[in-house]
Amino acid sequence: MSEQDLLAEIERLKAENANLKKPAGRGTITFKVSDKGGVSVYGLGRFPVTLYKEQWEKLLSQVNELKEFIEDNDSQLKKKDA
C-alpha cells in the first residue's frame, strides 16, 4: 500500500471509530453477541441484559404470561422515570 492509501485507510477507520463511540439515541435498544456467545440487549438500563439463546427462547415463549403478570401486578410495580 502506498502512503496515500494508508492515510486514507486511517481516516476511514477514525470515522468508523467515531461512529461506534457515538451513544445510541436515548431509548434505542440495540443487540450484540457477547464474548461468551450470549445475546446482550443494550438500552434498557445502565448495564446490558445478557442471556444465552436458550434463555431468550424460553423467556420469549412466555411473553403473554409476562404481559398478563405485569398487568395483574401493575399497582405494585414501580415505573422508572425516563
URBELNOR-V633358 format. One record per pair of residues at least 6 apart in sequence whose ideal C-beta (glycine too) atoms are under 7 Angstrom apart, sorted by the first residue. I is the first residue (numbers start at 0). GAP is how many residues later the second one is. D is the distance in Angstrom with one decimal. If there is no record, write none. Layout:
((I GAP D) (I GAP D))
This chain:
((23 6 5.5) (23 19 6.3) (26 16 6.9) (27 15 5.3) (28 12 6.3) (28 13 6.9) (28 14 4.0) (28 15 6.8) (29 12 4.7) (29 13 5.9) (30 8 6.2) (30 9 6.9) (30 10 5.9) (31 8 4.8) (31 10 6.7) (32 6 6.6) (33 6 4.8) (33 16 5.3) (37 12 4.5) (37 13 5.9) (37 14 4.9) (38 11 6.9) (38 12 6.3) (38 14 6.6) (38 17 5.6) (39 8 4.2) (39 10 4.3) (40 7 6.0) (40 8 4.7) (41 6 4.8) (50 8 7.0) (69 7 6.7))
